[in-house]
Amino acid sequence: MSALGKRGPSPGGPSRTRPHSNLAILRFAVLALFAILTVQLARMQILQGDKYAQRSRENHVTQRFTLPPRGLIYDRNGEPLVANETIFHAIIVPEFLPPLPEKAAERYAIYLRLEALLDVPAFAIEAKVKEFEKAKRGYLQVPIKRYLTKEEALRLDELTAEMPGVSLLERPGRSYPAGQEFSQILGFIGDQTAEEYAVLRARGYELDESVGKAGIESFYETELRGTRGVIAAEQDAQGHLVRSIESRDPIPGTSLQLSIDAGLQRFVSDLLLTAMPDAKPENSATTAAAVVMNAKTGEIYAIVSIPSYDNNLFIRPELYPAELESLFADPRKPLLNQALTPSAPGSTFKLVTASAGLQEGTVKPTDGLCVNSTVMEVKGQNNVIYDFVDWKAHGCIDFRSAIAWSSNIFFYRVSCGILPDTVGYAPVRGLGKDSDEGAVILSYYSRLFGFGQATGIDFGGEGSVGTIPSPEWKRDVYSGPEYTENDRLWVYGDTCFMGIGQGNVSASPLQITRMTAAIANGGFLVTPHAAKAVLDADGKIIQSFQPKLTRLPLDDANLAVVREGMLRSVAEGAGALAAISGLAIAGKTGTAEFNLPSGAKAQHAWFTGFAPFDDPEVVVTVYFDLGIGGDKAAPVAGRILEYFMANVQP
Amino acid sequence: MMASHGHRRAGTFAGWDRFDYVMLGSALALVCYGILLIRSGASQEFDGPLTSFASPVMKQIVFACAGVIAMVVVSRFDYHYLTHFAWLLYAVSLLSLVALLAFGHSAYGSTRWFNVGPIQIQPSEFAKLATILLLARFFSEHGGDAKDLRTLLISLAIVGPPAFLVFIQPDLGTTMVFLATWLGIVLIAGVSRRHLLVMAAAGLALLPFVWTFAVADYQIERISVLVDPEEDPLDAGYNVIQSRIAVGSGGWFGKGLGNGEQTQLSYLKIPTKDFIFSVLGEELGFTGAMALFGLFILLLMRGIRVAQIAGDAAGQLVAVGIVVLILMQTFINVAVNVSLFPVTGIPLPFVSQGGSSLMSVFISIGVLQSIIMRHRAYRQT
């Protein structure tokens, strides 16, 4: 208190100097600091204000999507081929679990209950949750068990209220009850890959939406998907919806009616499976395919590929790792649709050669040839003799019988002609004035019939479009330095072998079916399709798919000759085993030679045909990877046509 | 009372005619501004009637009234009583800061206040004032300048203990306020530039050590999220992002009081306290912020005026300390809100909700008034 006393009389204190000048620094500091703040504020509020305003909107307006039920898929008679079913996952949001460390015991009790309920070890759940929490991602959904059974889901649903943090996630899923016969057609749906999402995002897809991955499910994704429902709401920082801004119910996807006849599809599948084995092991087929198609519209009634697979596996892939692995490892490639996979078409291709020859006028329906030996000896350069073989000494045959009996030598004559100096045959020109021109003409007609191109089938799976060789093609393929100029050269034999569907020609059963349909219907190339109509929720047709036809520059009179040859084939020729009493079937067999990987020769068995002969309704093509066409494929085709006439409503 | 009765000139000093009404007016304007913002920012947590004493608005009004009374009472005292008892006030502050570590209430990972019944007392608020008073007294007793290195070091020893005690609470922001206040006082007290440079160099040399051993992880995290808040958007970066969005989305004129989504939908944490400026930025925009800055600049300039015309070195240095104190708290608080500074938990003087802060700034204004009311009495020629 002495200080007080001291201050009384002389309150000025002990100060000596009062350096006022320094106060300017303080004034400056005040203004400078506020200037800094002002500059930053102007930057944020004025220069970047729009950006932050946008952020603010995104911050508090949340959109929650409700996924629409996916459209269903029916066969032509209304049999459902797919079903919608919910997929259940058990998840934990660690943030909402009882907090650690105070309630560690409660937390573990939840893990133990889950263990009892779902058969997932409690320590595993704990480890997963810890992993997310450690990464500071405790607000995310931690999957505990995916694809719960209905019972598990039901029990979990009852108990989630007692287990904070645990919830049941429901996602729309699919099942395919119709059978494996339909897998190749229907395809399946599944989670989007990163690449798919990059594309689908622009079309308004959410990452967690399933999409069609293959088959009809993929091709008709737009029709089947429907429209998402939206609930837009203002959301507070805790994620509570404060106020609804917009709400729209999901619109279910439209359904599809296929032209497929489920009964026929199953019948054909069973038939192929029964016919595949053979007494001779070298003729026992490992893969097979068949196509049954409307001859005039391209509507597919049945399209079978063997082996098939269970597309239900792909809906819950995590549950079937072993099955999927063996599926991918299967050398027969069950995921590949054999009906869309090209191989050597053999004699079925003679129908193209026949049509080309007649249309070009280089062969007349009345022309005949005497095939007295199975070998035609052709003198090549340097007087080397090449043997061009036939499967049979046909004797003297006319054009139609050549088709019926599938004479190779006759079709050498049509395609490449017969060279001078060929023993036992008079020289005659083929399709062109020389081998090159003949090949070019033949490849032109092949393309008319749709070979070497995608068929445009509406469930995809068309990989290779097959090969139609030509001189140019050969030069390209053998352009590598490992080949000699001789390898690149198109020779007489190339045109001959091409004319009988050998050499480098390859075609898929569906392409062959298209060709046969064009011959049957008088020259219209159809685009095959399996979807018939789009249906609304009540099953009413809202859109029918119209057949797509292309008129080919072929005279029906010429095609009629080919048809007659085909009729004769089943009536009395190589395709006789396809005959069915009471039904006029026209057809063509094919036995295509090819080299096995072992180097041994083997044969594909083909048959393609149509019925009834007078007014062709349906085309059928049957293919086995191993076997003789007339023996193996023809009878199957006959049975299929018999079933079709009795049971399928066109 | 002693001042008015026991003092010869106390009865005669004109008192209220020298009272700085402009300074009081700007302070009250800031408080009113704050009340408007508190009303908007608190609408989510409190939805009772505004007149209820549980309402944050009402609480703030009550504290503001108490603050004004405290200011008047303090202004009636000769500030030399305060500097005279500065050691005692300083000692009590230090003790309470130590006690805080033992008994204090923790929130947001930091221990900063006592709960006394319904009132929270934040000792660091008063420690700042006590330290300013002690520094002023110290320099005024030692010739009013800091030219002497020894004097300078002792002054650093005075500011050191409270700065350290708030640092370990931990409260990085208040520590910086302490150091800035000290710097302001020694600058005005005439520190030699050479000394200052040497000390700055020493401080810089110590910085890595401080960073490694003394700065808590949370501080490093807050600094790093300031650089890239999206790195950890839901944790440490949350407040930074949300305040940035709030302020940025305000634009020129804001969304209107009570219309800021960031504020009203609870994206902003502690919107009536540390982040009240974000509420202002969002709802009143750039213009609203400029108005606030204007009021602060007016208030601080009036404070500097006090330092300018103070009667003696003690008064001048106290005034300088208080001006720097208010300036730095304001600057750091706003800087946090505009993402220029890591989150520290410093309230905006006069504006943020909170009794301790309000009381202490009004007492500070009271001290300034006391100085200006007596400047003639102590004027030396």
Interface residues (C-beta under 8 A of the other chain):
Chain A: A3 L4 R7 G8 P11 G12 G13 P14 S15 R16 T17 R18 P19 H20 N22 L23 I25 L26 R27 A29 V30 L31 L33 F34 I36 L37 T38 Q40 L41 A42 M44 Q45 I46 Q48 G49 K51 Y52 A53 R55 S56 R57 N59 H60 K136 Y139 E234 Q235 D236 A237 Q238 V242
Chain B: H7 R8 R9 Q44 D78 H80 Y81 H84 S140 E141 G143 G144 D145 G184 L187 I188 G190 D232 L234 D235 Q242 R244 I245 A246 V247 G248 S249 G250 G251 W252 E261 Q262 L265 S266 Y267 G281 E282 G285 F286 A289 M290 F293 F296 I297 L300 M301 I304 A307 Q308 A310 G311 D312 A313 A314 G315 Q316 V320 V323 V324 L327 F331 V334 A335 V338 S339 L340 R374 A377 Y378 R379 Q380
